[in-house]
Amino acid sequence: GGMEPGRKIKSLGILSQRFVKLFMKSDNQLVTLDDAAQSIMDAAPDDEAEDQPEKALKTKVRRLYDIANILSSINLIEKSPGNARKPSFRWLGPSFFSTLPTPFPP
């Protein structure tokens, strides 16, 4: 069975791909969760984002934090020292990703 349209964007797999893609597009390979959440919501708004944008943003940040913890545990990213209230993460590897134009389809 397929997913209903509103559910597709909320899939952790798709959210993870979009999060990693932001590192690939970043000049310094540094991404904050707030910026990532806003960027992902701007690129593909969902119903919740239109009804309650503040709540939707906070939910997206929490989900990205979960994804970031998993990516950190397998050494793909690391938490960057800095502002504790706006956590940011730095891309570590594998370095061959940085040579690909886009590692994931849009």
Secondary structure as the mmCIF struct_conf table of DSSP 4:
data_model
#
loop_
_struct_conf.conf_type_id
_struct_conf.id
_struct_conf.beg_label_comp_id
_struct_conf.beg_label_asym_id
_struct_conf.beg_label_seq_id
_struct_conf.end_label_comp_id
_struct_conf.end_label_asym_id
_struct_conf.end_label_seq_id
HELX_LH_PP_P HELX_LH_PP_P1 GLY A 2 GLU A 4
HELX_RH_AL_P HELX_RH_AL_P1 PRO A 5 LYS A 8
TURN_TY1_P TURN_TY1_P1 ILE A 9 LYS A 10
HELX_RH_AL_P HELX_RH_AL_P2 LEU A 12 LYS A 25
BEND BEND1 ASP A 27 GLN A 29
STRN STRN1 LEU A 30 THR A 32
HELX_RH_AL_P HELX_RH_AL_P3 LEU A 33 ALA A 43
BEND BEND2 ALA A 44 ALA A 44
HELX_RH_AL_P HELX_RH_AL_P4 ASP A 47 ASP A 51
HELX_RH_AL_P HELX_RH_AL_P5 PRO A 53 SER A 73
TURN_TY1_P TURN_TY1_P2 ILE A 74 ASN A 75
BEND BEND3 LEU A 76 LEU A 76
STRN STRN2 ILE A 77 SER A 80
BEND BEND4 PRO A 81 GLY A 82
TURN_TY1_P TURN_TY1_P3 ALA A 84 ARG A 85
BEND BEND5 LYS A 86 LYS A 86
STRN STRN3 SER A 88 TRP A 91
HELX_RH_3T_P HELX_RH_3T_P1 SER A 95 THR A 99
BEND BEND6 LEU A 100 PRO A 101
BEND BEND7 PRO A 103 PHE A 104
#
